[in-house]
Amino acid sequence: MVESALMNGDCLTHLAALPDGCADLVFADPPFNIGYRYDVYRDHLAEADYLAWARRWIEQCVRVLSPTGAMFVAIGDEYAAEYKVRLDQAGLYLRNWLIWHYAFGPHQKKKFGRDHAHILYYTSHRERFTFNADAIRV
């Protein structure tokens, strides 16, 4: 039987309460730090503060990831490279750098519209991981 849980709140608080190696899959869609107006979250931190926060939650995600687990991080253009560096430094193995193209979002007047996000796919182990290719084929 597979157990799962949806938790709402500060990720660092919830992750700290989880035991090491308990997650086979982590999917993170952190704020992009682009000034989006959320109702309770300030999405425009100083770059150093944002990246320090990113390092903290990545370290916690890696701690709870099982030895054969996988982690996906969805992020915008502005910080995709910085996230890759931090995930590499955390000891994970890059499997794919995916681009999710979508046809929704705000229209722009002074630049091209945002129509994609980066999804970084990493595993805990270079060779031992689960990938169900037949389940995701289109």
C-alpha positions in Angstrom: 0.0 0.0 0.0 1.3 3.5 -0.9 0.8 6.2 1.6 0.6 9.8 0.6 -0.2 13.1 2.3 -0.9 16.6 1.3 0.3 19.2 3.7 -0.5 22.9 3.6 1.9 25.3 5.2 5.6 26.3 5.4 7.6 23.6 3.6 10.6 23.9 5.9 8.4 23.2 9.0 6.7 20.2 7.4 9.9 18.8 5.9 11.7 19.0 9.3 9.0 16.8 10.8 9.5 14.0 8.3 12.0 11.1 8.8 15.1 10.7 6.6 14.5 8.7 3.4 10.7 8.6 3.7 9.8 9.9 0.2 10.1 8.1 -3.1 9.0 11.1 -5.0 9.3 14.8 -4.3 7.7 17.4 -6.7 8.5 21.0 -5.9 6.9 24.1 -7.6 8.5 26.9 -5.6 7.7 30.5 -6.0 9.6 31.9 -9.0 10.6 35.1 -7.2 9.3 37.3 -10.1 7.1 39.7 -8.1 3.8 37.8 -8.6 1.2 39.1 -6.2 0.1 36.2 -4.0 -2.3 36.8 -1.2 0.1 35.8 1.7 3.5 35.3 0.2 6.0 38.0 -0.9 7.4 36.8 -4.3 10.1 39.4 -4.6 13.0 38.6 -2.2 16.5 39.9 -2.6 18.3 37.3 -4.8 20.7 36.2 -2.1 17.8 35.7 0.3 15.7 33.7 -2.2 18.6 31.5 -3.1 19.5 30.9 0.5 15.9 29.8 1.1 16.1 27.6 -2.0 19.2 25.9 -0.6 17.5 25.2 2.7 14.4 23.6 1.3 16.4 21.6 -1.3 18.6 20.2 1.5 15.5 19.1 3.4 14.0 17.5 0.3 17.2 15.6 -0.4 17.2 14.4 3.3 13.7 13.0 3.0 14.3 11.4 -0.4 14.7 7.7 -0.4 18.0 6.1 -1.8 16.2 5.3 -5.0 13.9 8.3 -5.1 13.3 11.0 -7.7 12.8 14.7 -7.4 11.2 17.1 -9.8 11.5 20.9 -9.5 9.4 23.2 -11.7 10.9 26.7 -12.0 10.9 29.7 -14.4 13.6 31.0 -16.6 15.0 33.4 -14.1 16.4 30.8 -11.6 16.5 27.5 -13.6 20.3 27.5 -13.8 20.7 28.4 -10.2 18.4 25.6 -9.2 20.4 23.1 -11.3 23.6 24.2 -9.6 22.1 23.7 -6.1 20.6 20.3 -7.0 23.9 19.2 -8.4 25.7 20.4 -5.2 23.1 18.5 -3.1 24.4 15.2 -4.6 21.5 14.4 -6.9 21.8 13.1 -10.4 20.3 14.9 -13.3 18.1 12.6 -15.5 16.4 15.3 -17.7 15.9 19.0 -18.0 12.3 19.2 -19.4 10.4 22.1 -20.8 6.7 22.3 -20.0 5.0 24.4 -22.7 1.6 25.8 -21.8 -0.9 28.0 -23.5 -2.2 30.1 -20.6 -1.0 32.9 -18.3 -0.9 36.6 -18.4 -0.4 38.5 -21.6 2.5 40.8 -21.8 2.7 44.3 -23.3 6.5 44.9 -23.1 7.9 41.4 -23.6 7.0 37.9 -24.8 4.6 36.1 -22.7 5.6 33.4 -20.3 4.6 30.1 -22.0 6.8 27.5 -20.4 8.5 26.3 -17.2 11.6 24.3 -16.6 11.2 20.9 -14.9 14.4 19.5 -13.5 14.3 15.8 -13.0 16.8 14.3 -10.6 17.4 11.0 -8.8 19.1 10.0 -5.6 21.1 7.3 -7.3 22.7 7.4 -10.7 21.5 3.9 -11.7 18.9 2.7 -9.2 15.6 4.5 -9.6 12.1 3.9 -11.0 11.0 5.2 -14.3 7.7 3.9 -15.7 8.1 4.9 -19.4 5.0 2.9 -20.6 2.8 4.7 -18.0 3.7 8.1 -19.4 3.9 7.6 -23.2 1.6 9.7 -25.3 
